[in-house]
Amino acid sequence: MKKYKVLLYVLLGVCLSFFLQDILSKKTFASDFNDNKNYKGEENNRPNFIKASEHAIQAVVHIKSKYISNDVYGYYDPFYGKKFFNQPKENIASGSGVIISEDGYIITNRHVINNAEEIEVVLNDKRKYNAKIIGKDYNTDLALLRIEESKLPFLEFDNSNNLRVGEWVLAVGNPYNLNSTVTAGIISAKSRKINILNNGGIESFIQTDAAINSGNSGGALVNTYGNLIGINTAIQSKTGSFSGYGFAIPSNMAEKIINDLKIYGEVRRAYIGIHIADINMQVQKELKLSGLKGVLISKVLENGAAELAGIKDLDVILEINGIKVNSTSELHELIIQFNPGDEINCTIQREEQIETVTLSLKS
């Protein structure tokens, strides 16, 4: 009898063991399944660049500029010794451009079409056109082209004043003749000055770590909605290829320049009538300024908009139309968006007093 009881207990124990193991395995499976669901949920929350990329690559074009250079060749003349002669040579430069209207207007960098005698534009769908130069602006390195076509895909300008450091962006262009290339990154900095426009040009670049290389110049920097926020222009690199820093002209600046070229054939710039300087600790100490914020007015020009509004030397500009400015490049980026005759509200600090004045910009 005892043997039967022991055997019964053993069988019950084995059954209980299998039962518990089955329950635990189901819980584990459920846990794994929930983990997978959570993982998929996290993946779905990651940024999706597909729609923005598909939209942007249709409106970004490949630009081929043909220009002539005089190459010097040498040869040995048995009677007169070594002699030299010039021989014209056809060269082709490659870059990118962005269609900004369905009737064929294209924005690019001026250096992409520099001295070009013939410009060929290749669309994403492989159609080719000869482009006409509408206008160039040396101070911002921008140019406007046009091709004879209608119902073209194009990108809309977005407001670059609203950009924030850390935003996802896409760079679209044709680096190394690789058509319709898209790279992703974030906005690393705003209003960056890198001193590449040596002719007194206006620099206030968007800095991004999206890969930009030779051939990307004139291409699009877009946000995740596929709207144009900048024109890719330059890289900063010791090797000449991408090493983490790319720069784009902000869309608000580009839009104003291009509209002027389209309407007037030239850029109509507005001026406050001041000389300005960045404020650092040395300037603050020497001039006994109350802080490091704003942009210093080092000199007010005679009969300029600033003087007529009552602004004085050593005043500090804190805001333009409610937008804070803390560097000369930020101030340039804002002012270039206006036309001569426009009125702006300028918040200044004079010693300990802060006031807002309205001034009418001049040409």
C-alpha positions as CSV (number, residue, x, y, z in Angstrom):
1,M,0.0,0.0,0.0
2,K,2.8,2.4,0.9
3,K,4.5,1.7,-2.5
4,Y,1.3,2.7,-4.3
5,K,1.1,6.0,-2.2
6,V,4.7,6.8,-3.0
7,L,4.2,6.1,-6.7
8,L,1.0,8.3,-6.7
9,Y,3.0,11.2,-5.1
10,V,5.7,10.8,-7.7
11,L,3.2,10.9,-10.5
12,L,1.5,14.0,-9.0
13,G,4.8,15.7,-8.6
14,V,5.7,15.1,-12.3
15,C,2.4,16.3,-13.5
16,L,2.7,19.5,-11.3
17,S,6.2,20.1,-12.7
18,F,5.0,19.9,-16.3
19,F,2.0,22.2,-15.5
20,L,4.2,24.8,-13.9
21,Q,6.8,24.6,-16.7
22,D,4.0,25.1,-19.3
23,I,2.7,28.2,-17.4
24,L,6.1,29.7,-17.1
25,S,6.9,29.2,-20.8
26,K,3.6,30.9,-21.8
27,K,4.5,33.8,-19.6
28,T,7.9,34.0,-21.1
29,F,6.4,33.9,-24.6
30,A,3.9,36.6,-23.7
31,S,6.8,38.7,-22.3
32,D,8.8,38.2,-25.5
33,F,5.8,39.1,-27.6
34,N,5.2,42.2,-25.6
35,D,8.8,43.1,-25.9
36,N,8.7,42.7,-29.6
37,K,5.5,44.9,-29.8
38,N,7.3,47.5,-27.7
39,Y,10.3,47.4,-30.0
40,K,8.1,47.8,-33.1
41,G,6.3,50.7,-31.4
42,E,9.6,52.4,-30.8
43,E,10.7,51.7,-34.3
44,N,7.5,53.3,-35.7
45,N,8.2,56.4,-33.6
46,R,11.6,56.9,-35.3
47,P,11.8,59.6,-37.9
48,N,10.6,58.5,-41.4
49,F,12.4,60.2,-44.3
50,I,10.8,58.3,-47.1
51,K,8.0,60.8,-48.2
52,A,10.3,63.8,-47.8
53,S,13.0,62.1,-49.9
54,E,10.6,61.0,-52.6
55,H,9.3,64.5,-52.9
56,A,12.6,66.3,-52.8
57,I,14.5,64.2,-55.3
58,Q,11.9,65.0,-58.0
59,A,12.7,68.7,-57.7
60,V,16.5,68.6,-57.4
61,V,18.3,68.7,-60.7
62,H,21.8,68.0,-61.9
63,I,23.6,71.1,-63.4
64,K,26.4,70.7,-65.9
65,S,28.2,74.0,-66.7
66,K,30.5,74.2,-69.7
67,Y,33.2,76.8,-69.8
68,I,36.3,77.5,-71.8
69,S,39.8,77.9,-70.3
70,N,43.1,78.8,-71.9
71,D,45.6,76.1,-71.1
72,V,49.3,76.9,-71.6
73,Y,51.4,74.3,-73.5
74,G,55.1,74.3,-74.1
75,Y,57.2,72.9,-76.9
76,Y,60.8,73.1,-78.1
77,D,61.6,75.0,-81.3
78,P,65.0,74.0,-82.7
79,F,65.6,77.6,-83.9
80,Y,64.1,79.6,-81.1
81,G,64.3,77.3,-78.1
82,K,61.4,76.6,-75.7
83,K,58.2,78.4,-76.6
84,F,54.6,78.4,-75.2
85,F,51.2,78.8,-76.7
86,N,47.6,79.0,-75.4
87,Q,45.0,76.6,-76.5
88,P,41.3,76.8,-75.5
89,K,40.0,73.8,-73.6
90,E,36.3,73.0,-72.8
91,N,35.7,72.1,-69.2
92,I,32.6,70.8,-67.5
93,A,31.7,71.7,-63.8
94,S,29.0,69.7,-62.0
95,G,26.6,70.7,-59.3
96,S,23.0,70.7,-58.2
97,G,20.0,73.0,-58.3
98,V,16.4,73.1,-57.0
99,I,13.3,73.7,-59.0
100,I,11.2,76.3,-57.1
101,S,8.3,76.8,-59.4
102,E,6.4,74.6,-61.9
103,D,7.3,77.0,-64.8
104,G,11.0,76.2,-64.6
105,Y,12.8,78.6,-62.2
106,I,15.8,76.9,-60.6
107,I,17.9,78.1,-57.7
108,T,21.6,77.2,-57.4
109,N,24.9,78.5,-56.2
110,R,26.7,81.2,-58.3
111,H,29.9,79.2,-58.1
112,V,28.2,76.2,-59.8
113,I,27.7,78.2,-63.0
114,N,30.7,80.6,-62.7
115,N,31.8,81.8,-66.2
116,A,29.6,79.2,-67.8
117,E,29.0,79.6,-71.6
118,E,26.4,76.8,-71.7
119,I,24.4,75.3,-68.9
120,E,22.7,71.9,-69.1
121,V,20.0,70.9,-66.6
122,V,19.2,67.2,-66.1
123,L,16.0,66.3,-64.3
124,N,15.5,63.3,-62.0
125,D,13.6,61.6,-64.8
126,K,16.6,62.1,-67.2
127,R,15.0,64.9,-69.3
128,K,17.7,67.5,-70.4
129,Y,17.3,71.2,-71.0
130,N,19.5,74.2,-71.7
131,A,19.1,76.8,-69.0
132,K,19.2,80.6,-69.2
133,I,20.8,82.6,-66.4
134,I,18.3,85.1,-65.0
135,G,20.6,86.6,-62.4
136,K,23.5,86.2,-60.0
137,D,24.3,87.6,-56.6
138,Y,28.0,87.5,-55.6
139,N,27.4,88.6,-52.0
140,T,25.4,85.5,-51.2
141,D,26.7,83.1,-53.8
142,L,23.2,82.5,-55.3
143,A,22.0,82.3,-58.9
144,L,18.7,82.0,-60.6
145,L,18.2,79.9,-63.8
146,R,15.2,79.0,-65.9
147,I,14.4,76.2,-68.3
148,E,11.5,76.3,-70.8
149,E,9.1,73.8,-69.4
150,S,5.8,73.7,-67.4
151,K,4.1,71.5,-64.7
152,L,7.4,70.7,-63.1
153,P,7.8,69.2,-59.6
154,F,9.1,71.9,-57.3
155,L,9.9,72.6,-53.6
156,E,8.2,75.2,-51.5
157,F,10.2,77.5,-49.2
158,D,9.7,77.0,-45.5
159,N,10.5,79.6,-42.8
160,S,14.1,79.2,-41.8
161,N,13.7,81.7,-38.9
162,N,11.8,78.9,-37.1
163,L,14.6,76.3,-37.4
164,R,16.0,74.8,-34.2
165,V,19.2,73.1,-33.5
166,G,18.7,69.4,-33.3
167,E,16.0,69.2,-36.0
168,W,16.3,66.4,-38.6
169,V,17.2,67.5,-42.1
170,L,17.9,65.9,-45.4
171,A,20.6,67.0,-48.0
172,V,19.6,66.2,-51.6
173,G,21.9,66.6,-54.5
174,N,24.4,65.0,-57.0
175,P,27.7,64.5,-55.2
176,Y,30.5,63.1,-57.4
177,N,27.9,62.9,-60.2
178,L,25.8,60.4,-58.2
179,N,22.3,61.6,-59.1
180,S,19.5,62.0,-56.6
181,T,21.6,61.3,-53.5
182,V,19.9,61.8,-50.1
183,T,21.7,62.0,-46.8
184,A,20.3,62.7,-43.3
185,G,21.5,64.6,-40.3
186,I,20.5,67.3,-37.9
187,I,20.9,71.1,-37.7
188,S,24.1,71.4,-35.8
189,A,24.2,75.2,-35.5
190,K,22.6,78.3,-37.0
191,S,23.9,81.7,-38.3
192,R,27.4,80.3,-38.8
193,K,30.1,82.5,-40.4
194,I,33.0,80.5,-41.9
195,N,34.6,83.3,-44.0
196,I,34.4,81.6,-47.5
197,L,32.9,84.7,-49.2
198,N,36.0,86.9,-49.4
199,N,34.3,89.7,-51.3
200,G,32.5,91.1,-48.3
201,G,29.6,88.6,-48.7
202,I,26.9,87.9,-46.2
203,E,27.4,84.7,-44.4
204,S,24.8,83.2,-42.0
205,F,24.8,79.5,-42.7
206,I,22.8,76.6,-41.4
207,Q,25.4,74.1,-40.2
208,T,24.4,70.4,-40.6
209,D,26.1,67.0,-40.1
210,A,24.2,65.6,-43.1
211,A,26.9,64.5,-45.6
212,I,27.6,67.2,-48.2
213,N,30.3,66.7,-50.8
214,S,31.5,68.2,-54.0
215,G,28.6,68.3,-56.4
216,N,26.0,68.9,-53.6
217,S,26.5,72.7,-54.1
218,G,23.2,74.3,-55.1
219,G,21.2,71.3,-53.9
220,A,18.4,71.3,-51.3
221,L,18.4,71.1,-47.6
222,V,14.9,70.0,-46.6
223,N,13.0,69.3,-43.4
224,T,11.0,66.1,-42.7
225,Y,8.0,67.6,-44.4
226,G,10.0,67.9,-47.7
227,N,10.0,71.7,-47.7
228,L,13.1,73.7,-48.6
229,I,14.9,75.2,-45.6
230,G,18.3,75.9,-47.2
231,I,20.6,75.7,-50.3
232,N,23.6,73.5,-49.7
233,T,26.7,75.6,-50.4
234,A,29.9,74.6,-48.7
235,I,31.8,72.1,-46.5
236,Q,34.6,72.7,-44.0
237,S,37.2,70.1,-44.4
238,K,41.0,69.7,-44.4
239,T,40.7,67.0,-47.1
240,G,38.2,68.6,-49.5
241,S,35.6,66.0,-48.8
242,F,32.9,65.7,-46.1
243,S,34.2,65.4,-42.6
244,G,31.2,66.2,-40.5
245,Y,30.4,69.8,-41.3
246,G,28.2,71.1,-44.1
247,F,26.7,74.6,-44.6
248,A,23.5,75.8,-46.3
249,I,22.1,79.3,-47.1
250,P,18.9,79.7,-45.1
251,S,15.7,79.6,-47.1
252,N,14.4,83.0,-46.0
253,M,17.6,84.6,-47.3
254,A,17.6,82.6,-50.5
255,E,13.9,83.3,-51.2
256,K,14.4,87.1,-50.9
257,I,17.5,87.1,-53.1
258,I,15.8,85.0,-55.8
259,N,12.6,87.0,-55.8
260,D,14.7,90.2,-56.4
261,L,16.6,88.6,-59.2
262,K,13.4,87.3,-60.8
263,I,11.5,90.7,-60.6
264,Y,14.3,93.3,-60.9
265,G,17.3,91.4,-62.3
266,E,19.3,92.6,-59.3
267,V,19.2,92.4,-55.5
268,R,17.7,95.4,-53.7
269,R,19.3,95.4,-50.2
270,A,18.0,97.3,-47.2
271,Y,20.3,98.9,-44.6
272,I,19.9,100.1,-41.1
273,G,22.9,102.5,-41.5
274,I,25.2,101.2,-38.8
275,H,28.6,99.5,-38.2
276,I,28.2,96.5,-35.9
277,A,30.4,94.2,-33.8
278,D,30.0,91.1,-31.8
279,I,30.1,91.5,-28.0
280,N,32.7,89.4,-26.1
281,M,34.0,89.7,-22.6
282,Q,36.8,92.1,-23.6
283,V,34.3,94.4,-25.4
284,Q,31.9,94.2,-22.4
285,K,34.7,95.1,-20.0
286,E,36.1,98.0,-22.1
287,L,32.7,99.6,-22.8
288,K,31.3,98.7,-19.3
289,L,28.3,97.0,-20.9
290,S,25.8,95.3,-18.6
291,G,25.9,91.9,-20.4
292,L,27.0,89.8,-23.4
293,K,23.6,89.7,-25.1
294,G,22.9,91.5,-28.4
295,V,25.0,93.2,-31.1
296,L,27.0,96.3,-30.5
297,I,26.5,99.4,-32.7
298,S,30.0,100.7,-33.1
299,K,29.1,103.6,-35.3
300,V,25.8,105.2,-36.5
301,L,26.1,106.4,-40.1
302,E,25.0,110.0,-41.0
303,N,21.5,110.3,-42.4
304,G,20.9,106.5,-42.2
305,A,17.8,104.8,-40.9
306,A,19.3,104.3,-37.5
307,E,20.2,108.0,-37.0
308,L,16.8,109.2,-38.1
309,A,15.2,106.8,-35.6
310,G,17.4,108.2,-32.7
311,I,19.8,105.3,-32.4
312,K,23.3,106.2,-31.1
313,D,26.8,104.9,-31.0
314,L,27.4,102.1,-28.5
315,D,23.7,101.2,-28.3
316,V,23.2,97.4,-28.3
317,I,20.6,95.8,-30.6
318,L,18.7,93.0,-28.7
319,E,15.9,92.1,-31.0
320,I,14.5,92.8,-34.5
321,N,10.7,92.4,-34.8
322,G,10.8,90.3,-31.6
323,I,13.5,88.0,-32.8
324,K,16.6,88.0,-30.6
325,V,20.0,88.6,-32.1
326,N,23.3,87.7,-30.5
327,S,25.8,87.9,-33.4
328,T,26.5,90.0,-36.4
329,S,25.6,87.1,-38.7
330,E,22.2,86.7,-37.1
331,L,21.5,90.4,-37.6
332,H,22.6,90.2,-41.3
333,E,20.4,87.1,-41.8
334,L,17.4,89.0,-40.6
335,I,18.0,92.4,-42.3
336,I,18.6,90.8,-45.7
337,Q,15.1,89.5,-45.7
338,F,13.6,93.1,-45.9
339,N,13.3,95.6,-48.7
340,P,14.2,99.3,-48.7
341,G,11.3,101.2,-47.3
342,D,10.2,98.4,-44.9
343,E,9.7,99.4,-41.3
344,I,11.1,97.2,-38.5
345,N,10.9,97.4,-34.8
346,C,14.4,97.4,-33.2
347,T,14.8,96.7,-29.5
348,I,17.9,98.4,-28.2
349,Q,19.7,98.8,-24.8
350,R,21.3,102.1,-23.9
351,E,23.2,101.8,-20.6
352,E,20.5,100.3,-18.3
353,Q,17.5,101.4,-20.4
354,I,15.7,99.1,-22.9
355,E,13.5,100.6,-25.5
356,T,11.9,99.7,-28.9
357,V,12.2,102.1,-31.8
358,T,10.6,101.9,-35.3
359,L,12.9,102.7,-38.2
360,S,12.4,102.7,-42.0
361,L,15.1,100.8,-43.8
362,K,17.1,102.6,-46.6
363,S,18.8,101.4,-49.8
